[in-house]
Structure formats: structure tokens, C-alpha cells
Amino acid sequence: MSNLRAALVEESPRPLEQVADRHGYIANHLRKRHPELCRLIVERYVAHRRKCSEEKKQLFREEIRRVVLDLHMRGIHPAQNTVRPLLENAPTTNLCILTTTLRELRRELGLPDIDSRALANA
């Protein structure tokens, strides 16, 4: 089916359901008639989503790095509670990335890996 083959080279991959719907088909029908092409469409879409997700995570890490370096240059300890409010693109679901990146950057800068409240009490 040429419509399915065309979906394999579209610039922005779409899920099989959207490809099927756009051409007036039901995805399950296409899966039964063209399993290999459908599998390729699904794999391509999943790979695209994974790549987009990784790019967003990398941009988030770069933003954290900019904020941490700025705080460090101003003599402010880069704790989560000082970094987080300064992040413009802080996805709430990526607390793990924030924590890990902060830990790596503190280590890189030779700073203690502790929260600012703990630092104040030290």
C-alpha cells in the first residue's frame, strides 16, 4: 500500500492510528493486511518519540548547567531550592534529572553535595 510506504518517509513520523485515520482505515485492519509495513511505521514513530524525549532532557540539563554556573559565580550554593525557581523549562516530572545533574555539577565545581539548609546549619 503506497500510503503506508509514504508514511515511512514523512518528515515527522506519526502513530499508526493517525496514518490509518488520515486515509480512512482502521489501524487494526491495516495491521492484519500489512503487518510488516505497520510494524515499521510503529518502530519509526517510537524511535522519533524517544529521540525527541532525549533532546528535551538534554536541553533541560543544559539549562540547569547555565543556572548553576551563574549561581556559583555569584557565590550562591546551587541547591535545588535555589536552582529550581530559576529554570524556565523545568518539567515537573524530571526531578530525577535535576537531582542527578545538580549532583554532577557540584562534584565538577568541587562543592559539597548538600542542600542549602544543611549547608547553613553546618
JOLIN-V49437 format. One record per pair of residues at least 4 apart in sequence whose C-alpha atoms are under 8 Angstrom apart, sorted by the first residue. I is the first residue (numbers start at 0). J is the second residue. If there is no record, write none. Layout:
i->{I;I}
j->{J;J}
This chain:
i->{0;0;1;2;2;3;3;3;3;3;4;4;5;6;6;6;6;7;7;7;7;8;12;12;12;12;13;13;13;13;14;14;14;14;15;15;15;15;15;16;16;16;17;18;19;19;19;19;19;20;20;20;24;24;25;26;27;28;29;29;29;30;30;30;33;34;35;36;37;38;39;40;41;42;43;44;45;46;47;48;49;50;51;52;53;54;55;56;56;57;58;59;59;59;60;60;60;60;61;62;62;62;63;63;63;63;63;63;64;64;64;65;66;66;66;66;67;67;67;67;67;68;69;70;70;70;70;71;71;71;76;76;77;77;77;77;77;78;78;78;78;78;79;79;79;79;79;80;80;81;82;83;89;90;93;94;95;96;97;98;99;100;101;102;102;103;104;105;105;105;105;106;106;106;113;113;114;115;116;117}
j->{4;33;5;6;22;7;18;36;37;40;8;36;9;12;13;18;40;12;39;40;43;12;40;43;44;47;17;18;40;44;18;40;41;44;19;26;37;40;41;20;25;26;21;22;23;24;25;26;29;24;25;26;28;29;29;30;31;32;33;34;37;34;37;38;37;38;39;40;41;42;43;44;45;46;47;48;49;50;51;52;53;54;55;56;57;58;59;60;96;61;62;63;88;89;64;96;97;100;65;66;86;88;67;82;86;97;100;101;68;100;104;69;70;82;85;86;71;77;82;101;104;72;73;74;75;76;77;75;76;77;81;115;81;82;101;105;115;82;101;113;114;115;83;97;98;101;114;84;115;85;86;89;93;94;97;98;99;100;101;102;103;104;105;106;112;107;108;109;110;111;112;110;111;112;117;118;118;119;120;121}
